[in-house]
Amino acid sequence: RAAMGSHFGLSIYIGIDLALFSSTHNLLGADKVGKNFTQVTPPEKLVLVLGNEAHGLSENYKKLLNQLITIDKVGFGESLNVSSAAAILMNHF
């Protein structure tokens, strides 16, 4: 109910070779460092790459990305969990 069916309009892939998309899509990786996501114009074709909450994106994935983006934090909290970050970024893009 929480998604209200919106997940039926998304293509969600896990554990795929990102290089397959590198010639046709902009690859944006969410990381603790990068350009503030609100300053990024949503590209027409986008792959949003999210990493492990504890370790972030691997260096191998970072090499394939077109851009690193971040959600600027307010206050003293360490970070957002990956599902919260994903929700914010997918809403924006």
PyMOL Python script that loads the backbone (N, CA, C, O; Angstrom):
from pymol import cmd

cmd.read_pdbstr("""\
ATOM      1  N   ARG A   1       0.817  -1.193   0.000  1.00  0.00           N
ATOM      2  CA  ARG A   1       0.000   0.000   0.000  1.00  0.00           C
ATOM      3  C   ARG A   1       0.863   1.260   0.000  1.00  0.00           C
ATOM      4  O   ARG A   1       0.499   2.267  -0.608  1.00  0.00           O
ATOM      5  N   ALA A   2       1.995   1.200   0.677  1.00  0.00           N
ATOM      6  CA  ALA A   2       2.853   2.388   0.796  1.00  0.00           C
ATOM      7  C   ALA A   2       3.337   2.874  -0.560  1.00  0.00           C
ATOM      8  O   ALA A   2       3.457   4.081  -0.771  1.00  0.00           O
ATOM      9  N   ALA A   3       3.618   1.964  -1.482  1.00  0.00           N
ATOM     10  CA  ALA A   3       4.109   2.361  -2.798  1.00  0.00           C
ATOM     11  C   ALA A   3       2.980   2.749  -3.735  1.00  0.00           C
ATOM     12  O   ALA A   3       3.215   3.410  -4.747  1.00  0.00           O
ATOM     13  N   MET A   4       1.759   2.348  -3.415  1.00  0.00           N
ATOM     14  CA  MET A   4       0.564   2.658  -4.214  1.00  0.00           C
ATOM     15  C   MET A   4       0.754   2.256  -5.673  1.00  0.00           C
ATOM     16  O   MET A   4       0.260   2.934  -6.573  1.00  0.00           O
ATOM     17  N   GLY A   5       1.463   1.164  -5.909  1.00  0.00           N
ATOM     18  CA  GLY A   5       1.618   0.641  -7.265  1.00  0.00           C
ATOM     19  C   GLY A   5       2.709   1.293  -8.091  1.00  0.00           C
ATOM     20  O   GLY A   5       2.929   0.902  -9.237  1.00  0.00           O
ATOM     21  N   SER A   6       3.402   2.284  -7.532  1.00  0.00           N
ATOM     22  CA  SER A   6       4.413   2.989  -8.329  1.00  0.00           C
ATOM     23  C   SER A   6       5.571   2.080  -8.722  1.00  0.00           C
ATOM     24  O   SER A   6       6.242   2.336  -9.722  1.00  0.00           O
ATOM     25  N   HIS A   7       5.816   1.026  -7.955  1.00  0.00           N
ATOM     26  CA  HIS A   7       6.920   0.124  -8.278  1.00  0.00           C
ATOM     27  C   HIS A   7       6.669  -0.644  -9.572  1.00  0.00           C
ATOM     28  O   HIS A   7       7.609  -1.200 -10.140  1.00  0.00           O
ATOM     29  N   PHE A   8       5.424  -0.689 -10.054  1.00  0.00           N
ATOM     30  CA  PHE A   8       5.144  -1.367 -11.317  1.00  0.00           C
ATOM     31  C   PHE A   8       5.651  -0.558 -12.517  1.00  0.00           C
ATOM     32  O   PHE A   8       5.763  -1.093 -13.620  1.00  0.00           O
ATOM     33  N   GLY A   9       5.958   0.723 -12.308  1.00  0.00           N
ATOM     34  CA  GLY A   9       6.466   1.572 -13.378  1.00  0.00           C
ATOM     35  C   GLY A   9       7.971   1.700 -13.389  1.00  0.00           C
ATOM     36  O   GLY A   9       8.517   2.466 -14.183  1.00  0.00           O
ATOM     37  N   LEU A  10       8.658   0.963 -12.522  1.00  0.00           N
ATOM     38  CA  LEU A  10      10.115   1.043 -12.422  1.00  0.00           C
ATOM     39  C   LEU A  10      10.759  -0.254 -12.871  1.00  0.00           C
ATOM     40  O   LEU A  10      10.188  -1.335 -12.726  1.00  0.00           O
ATOM     41  N   SER A  11      11.947  -0.127 -13.412  1.00  0.00           N
ATOM     42  CA  SER A  11      12.775  -1.303 -13.680  1.00  0.00           C
ATOM     43  C   SER A  11      13.848  -1.332 -12.605  1.00  0.00           C
ATOM     44  O   SER A  11      14.703  -0.447 -12.558  1.00  0.00           O
ATOM     45  N   ILE A  12      13.812  -2.332 -11.749  1.00  0.00           N
ATOM     46  CA  ILE A  12      14.764  -2.441 -10.659  1.00  0.00           C
ATOM     47  C   ILE A  12      15.627  -3.672 -10.902  1.00  0.00           C
ATOM     48  O   ILE A  12      15.118  -4.781 -11.059  1.00  0.00           O
ATOM     49  N   TYR A  13      16.940  -3.461 -10.931  1.00  0.00           N
ATOM     50  CA  TYR A  13      17.881  -4.546 -11.190  1.00  0.00           C
ATOM     51  C   TYR A  13      18.866  -4.639 -10.039  1.00  0.00           C
ATOM     52  O   TYR A  13      19.246  -3.625  -9.454  1.00  0.00           O
ATOM     53  N   ILE A  14      19.274  -5.842  -9.718  1.00  0.00           N
ATOM     54  CA  ILE A  14      20.239  -6.069  -8.651  1.00  0.00           C
ATOM     55  C   ILE A  14      21.375  -6.923  -9.201  1.00  0.00           C
ATOM     56  O   ILE A  14      21.139  -7.920  -9.883  1.00  0.00           O
ATOM     57  N   GLY A  15      22.610  -6.525  -8.900  1.00  0.00           N
ATOM     58  CA  GLY A  15      23.769  -7.328  -9.260  1.00  0.00           C
ATOM     59  C   GLY A  15      24.030  -7.448 -10.747  1.00  0.00           C
ATOM     60  O   GLY A  15      24.412  -8.518 -11.221  1.00  0.00           O
ATOM     61  N   ILE A  16      23.829  -6.367 -11.498  1.00  0.00           N
ATOM     62  CA  ILE A  16      24.074  -6.413 -12.936  1.00  0.00           C
ATOM     63  C   ILE A  16      25.375  -5.688 -13.279  1.00  0.00           C
ATOM     64  O   ILE A  16      25.940  -4.974 -12.451  1.00  0.00           O
ATOM     65  N   ASP A  17      25.823  -5.880 -14.476  1.00  0.00           N
ATOM     66  CA  ASP A  17      27.032  -5.219 -14.961  1.00  0.00           C
ATOM     67  C   ASP A  17      26.669  -3.802 -15.407  1.00  0.00           C
ATOM     68  O   ASP A  17      26.007  -3.623 -16.429  1.00  0.00           O
ATOM     69  N   LEU A  18      27.099  -2.803 -14.647  1.00  0.00           N
ATOM     70  CA  LEU A  18      26.770  -1.409 -14.965  1.00  0.00           C
ATOM     71  C   LEU A  18      27.303  -0.974 -16.317  1.00  0.00           C
ATOM     72  O   LEU A  18      26.746  -0.071 -16.942  1.00  0.00           O
ATOM     73  N   ALA A  19      28.360  -1.594 -16.769  1.00  0.00           N
ATOM     74  CA  ALA A  19      28.942  -1.228 -18.060  1.00  0.00           C
ATOM     75  C   ALA A  19      27.935  -1.417 -19.192  1.00  0.00           C
ATOM     76  O   ALA A  19      28.057  -0.778 -20.237  1.00  0.00           O
ATOM     77  N   LEU A  20      26.947  -2.279 -19.000  1.00  0.00           N
ATOM     78  CA  LEU A  20      25.910  -2.485 -20.019  1.00  0.00           C
ATOM     79  C   LEU A  20      25.113  -1.214 -20.283  1.00  0.00           C
ATOM     80  O   LEU A  20      24.579  -1.032 -21.378  1.00  0.00           O
ATOM     81  N   PHE A  21      25.029  -0.334 -19.290  1.00  0.00           N
ATOM     82  CA  PHE A  21      24.248   0.898 -19.418  1.00  0.00           C
ATOM     83  C   PHE A  21      25.102   2.129 -19.726  1.00  0.00           C
ATOM     84  O   PHE A  21      24.557   3.194 -20.019  1.00  0.00           O
ATOM     85  N   SER A  22      26.413   2.003 -19.667  1.00  0.00           N
ATOM     86  CA  SER A  22      27.284   3.180 -19.738  1.00  0.00           C
ATOM     87  C   SER A  22      27.214   3.937 -21.063  1.00  0.00           C
ATOM     88  O   SER A  22      27.505   5.133 -21.095  1.00  0.00           O
ATOM     89  N   SER A  23      26.843   3.284 -22.138  1.00  0.00           N
ATOM     90  CA  SER A  23      26.783   3.986 -23.419  1.00  0.00           C
ATOM     91  C   SER A  23      25.396   4.584 -23.697  1.00  0.00           C
ATOM     92  O   SER A  23      25.252   5.397 -24.610  1.00  0.00           O
ATOM     93  N   THR A  24      24.391   4.195 -22.934  1.00  0.00           N
ATOM     94  CA  THR A  24      23.024   4.653 -23.218  1.00  0.00           C
ATOM     95  C   THR A  24      22.399   5.467 -22.098  1.00  0.00           C
ATOM     96  O   THR A  24      21.387   6.132 -22.316  1.00  0.00           O
ATOM     97  N   HIS A  25      22.977   5.431 -20.903  1.00  0.00           N
ATOM     98  CA  HIS A  25      22.388   6.094 -19.748  1.00  0.00           C
ATOM     99  C   HIS A  25      23.442   6.902 -18.988  1.00  0.00           C
ATOM    100  O   HIS A  25      24.640   6.645 -19.104  1.00  0.00           O
ATOM    101  N   ASN A  26      22.979   7.878 -18.214  1.00  0.00           N
ATOM    102  CA  ASN A  26      23.834   8.568 -17.261  1.00  0.00           C
ATOM    103  C   ASN A  26      23.823   7.758 -15.975  1.00  0.00           C
ATOM    104  O   ASN A  26      22.759   7.444 -15.442  1.00  0.00           O
ATOM    105  N   LEU A  27      24.997   7.423 -15.480  1.00  0.00           N
ATOM    106  CA  LEU A  27      25.116   6.636 -14.264  1.00  0.00           C
ATOM    107  C   LEU A  27      25.430   7.568 -13.105  1.00  0.00           C
ATOM    108  O   LEU A  27      26.515   8.146 -13.043  1.00  0.00           O
ATOM    109  N   LEU A  28      24.481   7.714 -12.190  1.00  0.00           N
ATOM    110  CA  LEU A  28      24.650   8.575 -11.027  1.00  0.00           C
ATOM    111  C   LEU A  28      24.763   7.714  -9.787  1.00  0.00           C
ATOM    112  O   LEU A  28      23.914   6.857  -9.542  1.00  0.00           O
ATOM    113  N   GLY A  29      25.794   7.933  -9.011  1.00  0.00           N
ATOM    114  CA  GLY A  29      26.004   7.167  -7.789  1.00  0.00           C
ATOM    115  C   GLY A  29      25.792   8.021  -6.564  1.00  0.00           C
ATOM    116  O   GLY A  29      26.346   9.115  -6.456  1.00  0.00           O
ATOM    117  N   ALA A  30      24.986   7.521  -5.635  1.00  0.00           N
ATOM    118  CA  ALA A  30      24.761   8.223  -4.375  1.00  0.00           C
ATOM    119  C   ALA A  30      25.901   7.880  -3.422  1.00  0.00           C
ATOM    120  O   ALA A  30      26.224   6.711  -3.209  1.00  0.00           O
ATOM    121  N   ASP A  31      26.505   8.924  -2.853  1.00  0.00           N
ATOM    122  CA  ASP A  31      27.664   8.731  -1.992  1.00  0.00           C
ATOM    123  C   ASP A  31      27.670   9.818  -0.929  1.00  0.00           C
ATOM    124  O   ASP A  31      26.907  10.780  -1.015  1.00  0.00           O
ATOM    125  N   LYS A  32      28.528   9.669   0.073  1.00  0.00           N
ATOM    126  CA  LYS A  32      28.609  10.707   1.107  1.00  0.00           C
ATOM    127  C   LYS A  32      29.328  11.954   0.620  1.00  0.00           C
ATOM    128  O   LYS A  32      29.250  13.002   1.262  1.00  0.00           O
ATOM    129  N   VAL A  33      30.024  11.858  -0.501  1.00  0.00           N
ATOM    130  CA  VAL A  33      30.623  13.025  -1.147  1.00  0.00           C
ATOM    131  C   VAL A  33      30.089  13.096  -2.575  1.00  0.00           C
ATOM    132  O   VAL A  33      29.775  12.072  -3.182  1.00  0.00           O
ATOM    133  N   GLY A  34      29.991  14.289  -3.093  1.00  0.00           N
ATOM    134  CA  GLY A  34      29.499  14.471  -4.454  1.00  0.00           C
ATOM    135  C   GLY A  34      28.741  15.773  -4.564  1.00  0.00           C
ATOM    136  O   GLY A  34      28.688  16.561  -3.619  1.00  0.00           O
ATOM    137  N   LYS A  35      28.160  15.991  -5.717  1.00  0.00           N
ATOM    138  CA  LYS A  35      27.376  17.197  -5.962  1.00  0.00           C
ATOM    139  C   LYS A  35      26.010  17.046  -5.306  1.00  0.00           C
ATOM    140  O   LYS A  35      25.403  15.976  -5.361  1.00  0.00           O
ATOM    141  N   ASN A  36      25.528  18.123  -4.685  1.00  0.00           N
ATOM    142  CA  ASN A  36      24.211  18.082  -4.062  1.00  0.00           C
ATOM    143  C   ASN A  36      23.172  17.693  -5.107  1.00  0.00           C
ATOM    144  O   ASN A  36      23.116  18.296  -6.179  1.00  0.00           O
ATOM    145  N   PHE A  37      22.358  16.704  -4.807  1.00  0.00           N
ATOM    146  CA  PHE A  37      21.394  16.180  -5.778  1.00  0.00           C
ATOM    147  C   PHE A  37      20.417  17.232  -6.277  1.00  0.00           C
ATOM    148  O   PHE A  37      19.905  17.112  -7.390  1.00  0.00           O
ATOM    149  N   THR A  38      20.142  18.275  -5.469  1.00  0.00           N
ATOM    150  CA  THR A  38      19.198  19.308  -5.900  1.00  0.00           C
ATOM    151  C   THR A  38      19.781  20.192  -6.993  1.00  0.00           C
ATOM    152  O   THR A  38      19.047  20.930  -7.650  1.00  0.00           O
ATOM    153  N   GLN A  39      21.093  20.124  -7.195  1.00  0.00           N
ATOM    154  CA  GLN A  39      21.746  20.917  -8.226  1.00  0.00           C
ATOM    155  C   GLN A  39      21.968  20.117  -9.504  1.00  0.00           C
ATOM    156  O   GLN A  39      22.623  20.599 -10.428  1.00  0.00           O
ATOM    157  N   VAL A  40      21.432  18.907  -9.566  1.00  0.00           N
ATOM    158  CA  VAL A  40      21.605  18.036 -10.721  1.00  0.00           C
ATOM    159  C   VAL A  40      20.302  18.001 -11.513  1.00  0.00           C
ATOM    160  O   VAL A  40      19.248  17.646 -10.987  1.00  0.00           O
ATOM    161  N   THR A  41      20.394  18.373 -12.780  1.00  0.00           N
ATOM    162  CA  THR A  41      19.231  18.291 -13.657  1.00  0.00           C
ATOM    163  C   THR A  41      19.004  16.834 -14.038  1.00  0.00           C
ATOM    164  O   THR A  41      19.918  16.170 -14.529  1.00  0.00           O
ATOM    165  N   PRO A  42      17.797  16.335 -13.818  1.00  0.00           N
ATOM    166  CA  PRO A  42      17.556  14.923 -14.123  1.00  0.00           C
ATOM    167  C   PRO A  42      17.801  14.610 -15.595  1.00  0.00           C
ATOM    168  O   PRO A  42      17.174  15.215 -16.465  1.00  0.00           O
ATOM    169  N   PRO A  43      18.697  13.679 -15.886  1.00  0.00           N
ATOM    170  CA  PRO A  43      18.935  13.292 -17.278  1.00  0.00           C
ATOM    171  C   PRO A  43      17.767  12.457 -17.796  1.00  0.00           C
ATOM    172  O   PRO A  43      16.995  11.889 -17.024  1.00  0.00           O
ATOM    173  N   GLU A  44      17.658  12.399 -19.119  1.00  0.00           N
ATOM    174  CA  GLU A  44      16.548  11.652 -19.728  1.00  0.00           C
ATOM    175  C   GLU A  44      16.630  10.161 -19.396  1.00  0.00           C
ATOM    176  O   GLU A  44      15.628   9.543 -19.038  1.00  0.00           O
ATOM    177  N   LYS A  45      17.815   9.599 -19.516  1.00  0.00           N
ATOM    178  CA  LYS A  45      18.012   8.186 -19.190  1.00  0.00           C
ATOM    179  C   LYS A  45      18.993   8.098 -18.034  1.00  0.00           C
ATOM    180  O   LYS A  45      20.128   8.564 -18.133  1.00  0.00           O
ATOM    181  N   LEU A  46      18.554   7.506 -16.952  1.00  0.00           N
ATOM    182  CA  LEU A  46      19.299   7.546 -15.712  1.00  0.00           C
ATOM    183  C   LEU A  46      19.348   6.164 -15.075  1.00  0.00           C
ATOM    184  O   LEU A  46      18.351   5.442 -15.045  1.00  0.00           O
ATOM    185  N   VAL A  47      20.520   5.810 -14.569  1.00  0.00           N
ATOM    186  CA  VAL A  47      20.669   4.665 -13.683  1.00  0.00           C
ATOM    187  C   VAL A  47      21.163   5.227 -12.355  1.00  0.00           C
ATOM    188  O   VAL A  47      22.236   5.825 -12.282  1.00  0.00           O
ATOM    189  N   LEU A  48      20.371   5.028 -11.314  1.00  0.00           N
ATOM    190  CA  LEU A  48      20.734   5.481  -9.979  1.00  0.00           C
ATOM    191  C   LEU A  48      21.377   4.308  -9.251  1.00  0.00           C
ATOM    192  O   LEU A  48      20.760   3.255  -9.089  1.00  0.00           O
ATOM    193  N   VAL A  49      22.621   4.496  -8.812  1.00  0.00           N
ATOM    194  CA  VAL A  49      23.380   3.423  -8.174  1.00  0.00           C
ATOM    195  C   VAL A  49      23.518   3.749  -6.693  1.00  0.00           C
ATOM    196  O   VAL A  49      24.026   4.807  -6.318  1.00  0.00           O
ATOM    197  N   LEU A  50      23.057   2.823  -5.860  1.00  0.00           N
ATOM    198  CA  LEU A  50      23.097   2.988  -4.415  1.00  0.00           C
ATOM    199  C   LEU A  50      23.970   1.891  -3.820  1.00  0.00           C
ATOM    200  O   LEU A  50      23.910   0.734  -4.235  1.00  0.00           O
ATOM    201  N   GLY A  51      24.771   2.271  -2.854  1.00  0.00           N
ATOM    202  CA  GLY A  51      25.685   1.302  -2.257  1.00  0.00           C
ATOM    203  C   GLY A  51      25.213   0.780  -0.919  1.00  0.00           C
ATOM    204  O   GLY A  51      24.123   1.100  -0.445  1.00  0.00           O
ATOM    205  N   ASN A  52      26.048  -0.015  -0.340  1.00  0.00           N
ATOM    206  CA  ASN A  52      25.831  -0.569   0.979  1.00  0.00           C
ATOM    207  C   ASN A  52      25.858   0.549   2.012  1.00  0.00           C
ATOM    208  O   ASN A  52      26.685   1.456   1.916  1.00  0.00           O
ATOM    209  N   GLU A  53      24.964   0.500   2.999  1.00  0.00           N
ATOM    210  CA  GLU A  53      24.893   1.567   3.996  1.00  0.00           C
ATOM    211  C   GLU A  53      26.189   1.728   4.783  1.00  0.00           C
ATOM    212  O   GLU A  53      26.597   2.849   5.087  1.00  0.00           O
ATOM    213  N   ALA A  54      26.820   0.641   5.104  1.00  0.00           N
ATOM    214  CA  ALA A  54      28.036   0.708   5.924  1.00  0.00           C
ATOM    215  C   ALA A  54      29.280   1.047   5.110  1.00  0.00           C
ATOM    216  O   ALA A  54      30.175   1.732   5.605  1.00  0.00           O
ATOM    217  N   HIS A  55      29.344   0.572   3.859  1.00  0.00           N
ATOM    218  CA  HIS A  55      30.576   0.706   3.083  1.00  0.00           C
ATOM    219  C   HIS A  55      30.446   1.577   1.843  1.00  0.00           C
ATOM    220  O   HIS A  55      31.457   1.906   1.224  1.00  0.00           O
ATOM    221  N   GLY A  56      29.245   1.955   1.467  1.00  0.00           N
ATOM    222  CA  GLY A  56      29.055   2.803   0.292  1.00  0.00           C
ATOM    223  C   GLY A  56      29.308   2.060  -1.002  1.00  0.00           C
ATOM    224  O   GLY A  56      29.239   0.832  -1.053  1.00  0.00           O
ATOM    225  N   LEU A  57      29.601   2.816  -2.049  1.00  0.00           N
ATOM    226  CA  LEU A  57      29.857   2.244  -3.367  1.00  0.00           C
ATOM    227  C   LEU A  57      31.289   1.717  -3.452  1.00  0.00           C
ATOM    228  O   LEU A  57      32.214   2.304  -2.891  1.00  0.00           O
ATOM    229  N   SER A  58      31.451   0.623  -4.147  1.00  0.00           N
ATOM    230  CA  SER A  58      32.800   0.087  -4.325  1.00  0.00           C
ATOM    231  C   SER A  58      33.576   0.969  -5.303  1.00  0.00           C
ATOM    232  O   SER A  58      32.980   1.667  -6.123  1.00  0.00           O
ATOM    233  N   GLU A  59      34.882   0.934  -5.214  1.00  0.00           N
ATOM    234  CA  GLU A  59      35.723   1.706  -6.130  1.00  0.00           C
ATOM    235  C   GLU A  59      35.515   1.246  -7.575  1.00  0.00           C
ATOM    236  O   GLU A  59      35.615   2.056  -8.495  1.00  0.00           O
ATOM    237  N   ASN A  60      35.230  -0.024  -7.785  1.00  0.00           N
ATOM    238  CA  ASN A  60      34.963  -0.527  -9.144  1.00  0.00           C
ATOM    239  C   ASN A  60      33.720   0.121  -9.734  1.00  0.00           C
ATOM    240  O   ASN A  60      33.714   0.482 -10.911  1.00  0.00           O
ATOM    241  N   TYR A  61      32.668   0.275  -8.936  1.00  0.00           N
ATOM    242  CA  TYR A  61      31.462   0.944  -9.419  1.00  0.00           C
ATOM    243  C   TYR A  61      31.718   2.432  -9.646  1.00  0.00           C
ATOM    244  O   TYR A  61      31.261   2.999 -10.638  1.00  0.00           O
ATOM    245  N   LYS A  62      32.446   3.059  -8.729  1.00  0.00           N
ATOM    246  CA  LYS A  62      32.707   4.493  -8.858  1.00  0.00           C
ATOM    247  C   LYS A  62      33.415   4.825 -10.168  1.00  0.00           C
ATOM    248  O   LYS A  62      33.184   5.893 -10.736  1.00  0.00           O
ATOM    249  N   LYS A  63      34.264   3.941 -10.651  1.00  0.00           N
ATOM    250  CA  LYS A  63      34.980   4.169 -11.911  1.00  0.00           C
ATOM    251  C   LYS A  63      34.037   4.227 -13.104  1.00  0.00           C
ATOM    252  O   LYS A  63      34.354   4.859 -14.111  1.00  0.00           O
ATOM    253  N   LEU A  64      32.893   3.581 -13.005  1.00  0.00           N
ATOM    254  CA  LEU A  64      31.937   3.530 -14.117  1.00  0.00           C
ATOM    255  C   LEU A  64      30.949   4.691 -14.127  1.00  0.00           C
ATOM    256  O   LEU A  64      30.280   4.923 -15.134  1.00  0.00           O
ATOM    257  N   LEU A  65      30.852   5.418 -13.024  1.00  0.00           N
ATOM    258  CA  LEU A  65      29.822   6.443 -12.872  1.00  0.00           C
ATOM    259  C   LEU A  65      30.159   7.722 -13.633  1.00  0.00           C
ATOM    260  O   LEU A  65      31.326   8.085 -13.781  1.00  0.00           O
ATOM    261  N   ASN A  66      29.118   8.393 -14.109  1.00  0.00           N
ATOM    262  CA  ASN A  66      29.281   9.705 -14.717  1.00  0.00           C
ATOM    263  C   ASN A  66      29.407  10.791 -13.655  1.00  0.00           C
ATOM    264  O   ASN A  66      30.091  11.796 -13.851  1.00  0.00           O
ATOM    265  N   GLN A  67      28.727  10.569 -12.512  1.00  0.00           N
ATOM    266  CA  GLN A  67      28.729  11.604 -11.483  1.00  0.00           C
ATOM    267  C   GLN A  67      28.358  11.002 -10.128  1.00  0.00           C
ATOM    268  O   GLN A  67      27.536  10.090 -10.035  1.00  0.00           O
ATOM    269  N   LEU A  68      28.989  11.541  -9.078  1.00  0.00           N
ATOM    270  CA  LEU A  68      28.601  11.210  -7.711  1.00  0.00           C
ATOM    271  C   LEU A  68      27.698  12.311  -7.195  1.00  0.00           C
ATOM    272  O   LEU A  68      27.972  13.494  -7.394  1.00  0.00           O
ATOM    273  N   ILE A  69      26.625  11.923  -6.534  1.00  0.00           N
ATOM    274  CA  ILE A  69      25.706  12.891  -5.948  1.00  0.00           C
ATOM    275  C   ILE A  69      25.559  12.586  -4.469  1.00  0.00           C
ATOM    276  O   ILE A  69      25.839  11.475  -4.019  1.00  0.00           O
ATOM    277  N   THR A  70      25.116  13.586  -3.717  1.00  0.00           N
ATOM    278  CA  THR A  70      24.934  13.418  -2.287  1.00  0.00           C
ATOM    279  C   THR A  70      23.694  14.152  -1.819  1.00  0.00           C
ATOM    280  O   THR A  70      23.203  15.064  -2.484  1.00  0.00           O
ATOM    281  N   ILE A  71      23.204  13.747  -0.677  1.00  0.00           N
ATOM    282  CA  ILE A  71      22.132  14.457   0.013  1.00  0.00           C
ATOM    283  C   ILE A  71      22.796  15.146   1.193  1.00  0.00           C
ATOM    284  O   ILE A  71      23.240  14.488   2.133  1.00  0.00           O
ATOM    285  N   ASP A  72      22.864  16.472   1.144  1.00  0.00           N
ATOM    286  CA  ASP A  72      23.505  17.202   2.239  1.00  0.00           C
ATOM    287  C   ASP A  72      22.765  16.940   3.531  1.00  0.00           C
ATOM    288  O   ASP A  72      21.535  16.984   3.572  1.00  0.00           O
ATOM    289  N   LYS A  73      23.510  16.668   4.583  1.00  0.00           N
ATOM    290  CA  LYS A  73      22.875  16.389   5.868  1.00  0.00           C
ATOM    291  C   LYS A  73      22.755  17.661   6.688  1.00  0.00           C
ATOM    292  O   LYS A  73      23.542  18.598   6.550  1.00  0.00           O
ATOM    293  N   VAL A  74      21.760  17.662   7.533  1.00  0.00           N
ATOM    294  CA  VAL A  74      21.540  18.751   8.468  1.00  0.00           C
ATOM    295  C   VAL A  74      21.665  18.149   9.866  1.00  0.00           C
ATOM    296  O   VAL A  74      21.111  17.085  10.143  1.00  0.00           O
ATOM    297  N   GLY A  75      22.377  18.816  10.719  1.00  0.00           N
ATOM    298  CA  GLY A  75      22.536  18.295  12.072  1.00  0.00           C
ATOM    299  C   GLY A  75      23.754  17.406  12.199  1.00  0.00           C
ATOM    300  O   GLY A  75      24.701  17.518  11.422  1.00  0.00           O
ATOM    301  N   PHE A  76      23.724  16.524  13.182  1.00  0.00           N
ATOM    302  CA  PHE A  76      24.906  15.741  13.512  1.00  0.00           C
ATOM    303  C   PHE A  76      24.744  14.246  13.234  1.00  0.00           C
ATOM    304  O   PHE A  76      25.635  13.470  13.578  1.00  0.00           O
ATOM    305  N   GLY A  77      23.657  13.827  12.634  1.00  0.00           N
ATOM    306  CA  GLY A  77      23.470  12.410  12.333  1.00  0.00           C
ATOM    307  C   GLY A  77      24.528  11.906  11.364  1.00  0.00           C
ATOM    308  O   GLY A  77      25.070  12.667  10.562  1.00  0.00           O
ATOM    309  N   GLU A  78      24.812  10.611  11.451  1.00  0.00           N
ATOM    310  CA  GLU A  78      25.870  10.039  10.621  1.00  0.00           C
ATOM    311  C   GLU A  78      25.461   9.965   9.148  1.00  0.00           C
ATOM    312  O   GLU A  78      26.188  10.436   8.274  1.00  0.00           O
ATOM    313  N   SER A  79      24.287   9.368   8.877  1.00  0.00           N
ATOM    314  CA  SER A  79      23.852   9.230   7.489  1.00  0.00           C
ATOM    315  C   SER A  79      22.395   8.789   7.445  1.00  0.00           C
ATOM    316  O   SER A  79      21.802   8.437   8.465  1.00  0.00           O
ATOM    317  N   LEU A  80      21.835   8.816   6.246  1.00  0.00           N
ATOM    318  CA  LEU A  80      20.502   8.253   6.013  1.00  0.00           C
ATOM    319  C   LEU A  80      20.653   6.768   5.719  1.00  0.00           C
ATOM    320  O   LEU A  80      21.703   6.335   5.242  1.00  0.00           O
ATOM    321  N   ASN A  81      19.625   5.988   5.995  1.00  0.00           N
ATOM    322  CA  ASN A  81      19.717   4.607   5.537  1.00  0.00           C
ATOM    323  C   ASN A  81      19.434   4.588   4.043  1.00  0.00           C
ATOM    324  O   ASN A  81      18.871   5.542   3.508  1.00  0.00           O
ATOM    325  N   VAL A  82      19.812   3.530   3.375  1.00  0.00           N
ATOM    326  CA  VAL A  82      19.774   3.491   1.915  1.00  0.00           C
ATOM    327  C   VAL A  82      18.338   3.596   1.383  1.00  0.00           C
ATOM    328  O   VAL A  82      18.124   4.176   0.319  1.00  0.00           O
ATOM    329  N   SER A  83      17.367   3.055   2.094  1.00  0.00           N
ATOM    330  CA  SER A  83      15.992   3.153   1.601  1.00  0.00           C
ATOM    331  C   SER A  83      15.468   4.586   1.677  1.00  0.00           C
ATOM    332  O   SER A  83      14.735   5.021   0.788  1.00  0.00           O
ATOM    333  N   SER A  84      15.833   5.320   2.723  1.00  0.00           N
ATOM    334  CA  SER A  84      15.426   6.727   2.819  1.00  0.00           C
ATOM    335  C   SER A  84      16.096   7.563   1.742  1.00  0.00           C
ATOM    336  O   SER A  84      15.457   8.402   1.107  1.00  0.00           O
ATOM    337  N   ALA A  85      17.386   7.330   1.539  1.00  0.00           N
ATOM    338  CA  ALA A  85      18.112   8.054   0.496  1.00  0.00           C
ATOM    339  C   ALA A  85      17.528   7.736  -0.877  1.00  0.00           C
ATOM    340  O   ALA A  85      17.359   8.633  -1.703  1.00  0.00           O
ATOM    341  N   ALA A  86      17.223   6.474  -1.119  1.00  0.00           N
ATOM    342  CA  ALA A  86      16.644   6.070  -2.403  1.00  0.00           C
ATOM    343  C   ALA A  86      15.311   6.762  -2.645  1.00  0.00           C
ATOM    344  O   ALA A  86      15.043   7.231  -3.751  1.00  0.00           O
ATOM    345  N   ALA A  87      14.479   6.827  -1.618  1.00  0.00           N
ATOM    346  CA  ALA A  87      13.164   7.476  -1.755  1.00  0.00           C
ATOM    347  C   ALA A  87      13.312   8.959  -2.107  1.00  0.00           C
ATOM    348  O   ALA A  87      12.611   9.466  -2.982  1.00  0.00           O
ATOM    349  N   ILE A  88      14.213   9.639  -1.430  1.00  0.00           N
ATOM    350  CA  ILE A  88      14.434  11.067  -1.687  1.00  0.00           C
ATOM    351  C   ILE A  88      14.944  11.277  -3.114  1.00  0.00           C
ATOM    352  O   ILE A  88      14.450  12.146  -3.832  1.00  0.00           O
ATOM    353  N   LEU A  89      15.930  10.483  -3.517  1.00  0.00           N
ATOM    354  CA  LEU A  89      16.527  10.649  -4.845  1.00  0.00           C
ATOM    355  C   LEU A  89      15.561  10.277  -5.962  1.00  0.00           C
ATOM    356  O   LEU A  89      15.479  10.980  -6.970  1.00  0.00           O
ATOM    357  N   MET A  90      14.827   9.175  -5.792  1.00  0.00           N
ATOM    358  CA  MET A  90      13.867   8.789  -6.841  1.00  0.00           C
ATOM    359  C   MET A  90      12.734   9.802  -6.958  1.00  0.00           C
ATOM    360  O   MET A  90      12.228  10.036  -8.056  1.00  0.00           O
ATOM    361  N   ASN A  91      12.331  10.401  -5.853  1.00  0.00           N
ATOM    362  CA  ASN A  91      11.310  11.451  -5.917  1.00  0.00           C
ATOM    363  C   ASN A  91      11.827  12.643  -6.715  1.00  0.00           C
ATOM    364  O   ASN A  91      11.094  13.225  -7.515  1.00  0.00           O
ATOM    365  N   HIS A  92      13.083  13.003  -6.500  1.00  0.00           N
ATOM    366  CA  HIS A  92      13.674  14.141  -7.203  1.00  0.00           C
ATOM    367  C   HIS A  92      13.837  13.855  -8.704  1.00  0.00           C
ATOM    368  O   HIS A  92      13.485  14.677  -9.550  1.00  0.00           O
ATOM    369  N   PHE A  93      14.370  12.687  -9.005  1.00  0.00           N
ATOM    370  CA  PHE A  93      14.656  12.375 -10.408  1.00  0.00           C
ATOM    371  C   PHE A  93      13.446  11.835 -11.130  1.00  0.00           C
ATOM    372  O   PHE A  93      13.524  11.524 -12.319  1.00  0.00           O
TER     373      PHE A  93
END
""", "prot")
cmd.dss("prot")
cmd.show_as("cartoon", "prot")
cmd.util.cbc("prot")
cmd.orient("prot")
